Every structure is written in structure tokens, then in C-alpha cells.
Amino acid sequence: MERPVTSPVKRLLFGTAGVPHTSEGDSTLKGIERVSALGLDCMEIEHVRGIRMGADTARAVRDKAESLGITLSLHAPYYINLLSADRGKRLASEKYILTAARTARLCGAHSVVFHAGYYGAHPPEVAYEEIKKALKNILSVLKSEGNPVALRIETMGKRSQFGTLEEVLFLCRELEGLAPCVDFCHIHAREGRVNSFQEFDRVLRKLGRKLGPRALKSVHFHVAGVEYGRKGEIKHLDLRESNFRYDEWIEALKQAGVAGTVICESPNLEADALMLKSLYHSKR
């Protein structure tokens, strides 16, 4: 009988986007071991270039994570585009999300993070309805399969990408089984602001207001430094080399009393994750 996916956490966990750089190998199993040895709490399995994990490996990953108390999530492929002008690519994108969710279930990951796509020729309001329709189909399939993994649509950093904070939160309100992945460096890069305690606090309050107080107790956040320009995000940076006010961000999280997972995506992967965890626990 299949065991249930790990239940939501009751505290704030910190971890890495993928296998830590200091792991002895680049496998997911070695990554989980290293995350645990470092004193981190979680890891996002990065299937951004395709899902190639077989069932036996997925079960081994689940067992390893459970034995070490590491919470897992999974990032679906980057090439998903639910707004492609090519219908075949749209259907393939739906399949990639389904495959990611099925793999996540096998390996015990509680969430699948995905990028929805690019506006292309679609006006934002048309893009919203097209993505809503596609996700409604995907969620219906997962519900019929009894798959409890949460799909998490990510806020995006380029202005050409679907995924403003408002778009993400409204979709999550409308579709049962859909949850947000709030990427704060993406919001900062896209808006050219949202980089102070007051602005971080407003984002958190909006999350609670739109999705209810329980949403603040099951958050999934991405964070990194970011270089950006007129069109939004250019690349991730180490936190200390960026202008992202991570100290004020941590203070906002602390005061809001959020629980869930924080995934660090900076190039200085585990070092920045450890720094954030230490900073969080040093604040009263």
C-alpha cells in the first residue's frame, strides 16, 4: 500500500534548489545526504531539463528523505509553455506537468513547481483564461488518480512570462489543488521594487488575504539575489553580491509567522541557504 506524501510542515524549513555543490556526487540521493549533513531541512529536486527518474530510484529517494527527515519538492522542466502557439507543444507541456506530479508522488515530494509559459501574442487576460483551462484539465486528471501532490505555479521574473503575483494568486483562488510558489527575487526583478520590509510584508499580507490564513502556514518560497534590467530578470546572483535586502525579507517572514519551505536558488547554493537559516533563527 502506498504511503501518503509527507504532510505539510509546521515551521519554516530552509534548503537548496538541487544537489548542494559540496555533495560527493551529483545524484539526488547524495544531495539529500549532504543537505542533512549540512543541517538544512529540505531540497528541491531539479528536473528542469527533463524527468528521467525511474520508479525504483524515486522510491529510494523517498526512503532516504524519510530516514533523514528531509522535506522534498520537485521543479518541473523549464520548457513547459501552456501558451505556445503550437497546440502539440501545449499538450506536451500538460503531459510534462502530469509526469512531474506522478514522479513527485513516487519520491515523496509534497509539491511540484512549474513555470506556466510566455504571453506571446496573447493579451494577459486571454493568457490567464488559456492557462486556467489547461491547469483545470491537469488538476482533474491528478484528482482522478488520487494524487495528493500540490501543483505550485511560480511567480516569474521576466515581463514576457505569465506569472505576476496577482495572476498567480487569482489562479490559486479559482483552482482547487493549485498553490503558489512565490519567488521573491522574480517579483523584485519584474517590478524593479518589492525590496524592503514594508513591501515584503505587503506581499505576505496579500497572500493571506487572497488565499486565507492557512496559506501562510504552507508557503513555498524561492529566493536568490538577482540582476535585472528593463525587461526583468537577467540572472541569479549570490545574496551578498546583490541588492536584495534579505535581512529585511527574513524579518518580514519572522513577523508574519509563516511555515513551509524556503528554497535558495543563488549560485552560492548551500552557503546562502545556511546563512538565511542562521539569520532566521537568530531573530527574536
C-alpha positions in Angstrom: 0.0 0.0 0.0 1.4 3.4 -1.0 2.4 5.7 1.9 1.0 9.2 2.0 3.1 12.1 0.7 4.8 14.0 3.5 2.3 16.2 5.4 2.8 20.0 5.5 5.4 21.2 7.9 4.6 23.4 10.9 7.8 25.5 10.8 9.9 27.3 8.3 12.4 25.0 6.5 15.5 26.0 4.5 17.1 24.2 1.7 18.6 24.1 -1.8 17.4 24.1 -5.3 19.0 20.9 -6.4 22.1 18.9 -5.1 24.4 21.0 -3.0 27.7 21.9 -4.7 29.7 20.2 -1.9 28.0 16.8 -2.3 30.2 13.8 -3.0 28.2 13.1 -6.1 25.5 14.7 -8.2 22.7 12.2 -7.6 19.5 13.1 -5.8 20.4 10.5 -3.1 23.8 12.1 -2.5 22.2 15.5 -2.4 19.7 14.5 0.3 22.6 13.1 2.4 24.5 16.3 2.0 21.5 18.6 2.8 21.1 16.6 6.0 24.8 16.7 6.9 24.8 20.5 6.4 21.9 20.9 8.9 19.5 22.1 6.2 15.9 20.9 6.1 14.7 20.5 2.5 15.7 20.1 -1.1 14.0 20.8 -4.4 14.7 18.1 -7.0 15.6 19.9 -10.2 14.1 18.1 -13.2 14.3 21.4 -15.2 15.8 19.7 -18.3 13.6 16.7 -18.3 12.3 14.0 -15.9 14.5 10.9 -16.1 14.0 9.4 -12.7 12.7 5.8 -12.7 10.3 4.3 -10.2 12.9 2.3 -8.3 15.1 5.4 -7.9 12.1 7.5 -6.9 11.3 5.0 -4.1 14.9 5.0 -2.9 14.8 8.8 -2.8 11.6 8.7 -0.8 13.1 6.3 1.7 16.3 8.3 2.0 14.5 11.6 2.6 12.2 10.0 5.2 15.0 8.4 7.0 16.9 11.7 7.3 13.9 13.9 7.8 14.4 15.9 4.7 11.3 17.5 3.0 11.3 17.3 -0.8 9.7 19.3 -3.6 10.3 18.9 -7.4 10.8 21.5 -10.1 9.2 20.6 -13.5 11.0 21.2 -16.8 11.7 24.8 -17.8 10.5 24.2 -21.4 6.8 24.0 -20.3 4.7 26.5 -22.2 1.0 26.3 -21.8 0.6 29.3 -24.1 2.5 28.0 -27.0 1.1 28.8 -30.5 1.8 25.2 -31.3 -1.1 23.0 -29.9 1.2 20.0 -29.8 3.6 21.8 -27.5 0.8 22.9 -25.3 -0.4 19.3 -24.9 3.2 18.2 -24.4 3.5 20.8 -21.6 0.4 19.4 -19.9 2.0 15.9 -20.1 5.3 17.2 -18.6 3.4 18.6 -15.6 1.5 15.4 -15.1 4.7 13.3 -15.3 6.4 15.6 -12.8 3.5 15.2 -10.4 3.5 11.4 -10.7 7.2 11.3 -10.1 6.9 13.6 -7.2 4.3 11.3 -5.7 6.7 8.3 -6.0 9.6 10.1 -4.4 7.6 11.7 -1.6 7.8 15.3 -2.7 4.9 17.4 -1.5 4.9 20.0 -4.3 5.7 20.4 -8.0 6.8 23.8 -9.0 6.4 24.9 -12.7 6.6 27.9 -15.0 3.4 28.4 -16.9 4.6 29.9 -20.1 5.1 33.1 -22.2 2.4 35.5 -23.2 3.5 35.6 -26.8 0.7 37.1 -28.8 -1.9 36.6 -26.1 -3.1 39.7 -24.1 -2.7 39.0 -20.4 -6.5 38.4 -19.8 -6.6 35.8 -22.7 -3.4 34.2 -21.4 -5.0 33.9 -18.0 -8.0 32.0 -19.3 -5.9 29.7 -21.5 -3.7 28.7 -18.6 -6.7 28.3 -16.3 -8.3 25.9 -18.8 -5.1 23.8 -19.2 -4.5 23.6 -15.4 -8.1 22.7 -14.8 -7.6 19.7 -17.1 -4.3 18.7 -15.4 -5.8 19.0 -11.9 -8.8 17.0 -12.9 -6.5 14.1 -14.0 -4.5 14.2 -10.9 -7.6 14.2 -8.7 -8.9 11.2 -10.6 -5.6 9.4 -9.9 -5.8 10.3 -6.2 -2.5 12.2 -6.5 -2.1 14.5 -3.4 0.9 16.4 -4.7 0.3 20.2 -4.8 0.9 21.9 -8.1 2.7 25.3 -7.5 2.6 27.9 -10.2 5.7 30.2 -9.9 5.8 34.0 -10.0 8.1 34.8 -12.8 10.9 37.4 -13.3 10.6 38.4 -17.0 7.8 40.6 -18.1 7.3 38.4 -21.2 6.4 35.5 -18.9 3.0 34.7 -17.4 3.2 34.9 -13.7 2.7 38.2 -11.9 1.9 37.9 -8.2 -1.7 38.9 -9.0 -2.1 36.3 -11.8 -0.7 33.5 -9.6 -2.9 34.3 -6.6 -6.1 34.7 -8.6 -5.5 31.4 -10.3 -4.8 29.7 -7.0 -8.1 31.1 -5.6 -10.0 29.7 -8.6 -8.5 26.3 -8.9 -8.6 23.7 -6.2 -5.3 21.9 -5.9 -3.2 24.8 -7.2 -0.9 26.7 -4.9 1.7 29.5 -5.3 5.4 29.3 -5.5 6.3 32.9 -4.6 9.8 33.7 -5.9 10.7 37.0 -4.3 13.7 37.7 -6.5 11.5 37.3 -9.5 9.0 39.7 -8.1 11.8 42.2 -7.3 13.3 41.8 -10.8 9.9 42.1 -12.6 8.7 45.1 -10.7 12.1 46.8 -10.0 10.9 47.2 -6.4 9.5 45.0 -3.6 12.8 45.2 -1.8 12.0 46.4 1.7 10.4 45.1 4.9 7.2 47.1 4.2 6.9 45.7 0.6 7.7 42.1 1.7 5.1 42.4 4.4 2.5 43.6 1.9 3.2 40.6 -0.3 2.7 38.3 2.7 -0.4 40.0 3.7 -1.8 39.8 0.2 -1.0 36.1 0.2 -3.0 35.6 3.4 -5.8 37.9 2.2 -6.3 36.3 -1.2 -5.8 32.6 -0.2 -6.6 32.6 3.5 -4.5 32.5 6.7 -3.8 28.8 6.1 -1.8 29.7 3.0 0.8 31.4 5.3 1.3 28.1 7.1 2.1 26.1 3.9 4.3 28.5 1.9 6.8 27.6 -0.8 9.2 30.4 -1.4 12.2 30.8 -3.8 14.9 33.3 -3.0 18.2 34.4 -4.5 20.0 37.6 -5.5 19.1 38.8 -8.9 20.4 41.0 -11.7 17.7 42.7 -13.7 17.0 45.2 -16.4 14.2 46.9 -18.2 12.7 43.6 -19.3 13.0 42.0 -15.8 15.3 39.2 -14.6 18.7 38.6 -16.3 20.4 36.1 -13.9 20.6 35.0 -10.3 23.3 36.3 -8.0 24.7 35.4 -4.6 22.7 37.1 -2.0 25.6 39.2 -0.6 26.5 40.3 -4.2 23.0 41.6 -4.9 20.9 44.5 -3.8 18.2 42.1 -2.4 17.5 43.1 1.2 17.4 39.6 2.5 17.7 40.7 6.2 14.5 42.7 5.9 12.9 39.8 4.0 13.8 37.4 6.8 12.4 39.9 9.3 9.1 40.0 7.4 8.9 36.2 7.3 9.6 36.1 11.0 7.0 38.6 12.0 4.3 37.0 9.7 4.9 33.7 11.4 5.0 31.7 8.1 5.6 28.0 7.9 6.6 25.9 4.9 9.8 25.8 2.8 12.3 28.3 1.6 14.4 27.1 -1.4 17.6 29.0 -2.1 18.5 29.4 -5.8 21.6 31.6 -5.6 24.8 30.3 -7.3 26.3 30.1 -3.7 23.7 27.5 -3.1 24.1 25.8 0.3 26.2 28.6 1.8 23.4 31.1 1.2 20.7 28.7 2.4 22.7 28.2 5.6 23.1 31.9 6.0 19.4 32.5 5.7 18.5 29.7 8.1 21.0 31.1 10.7 19.7 34.6 10.2 16.1 33.5 10.6 16.8 31.6 13.8 18.9 34.5 15.3 15.9 36.9 15.1 13.5 37.0 18.1 
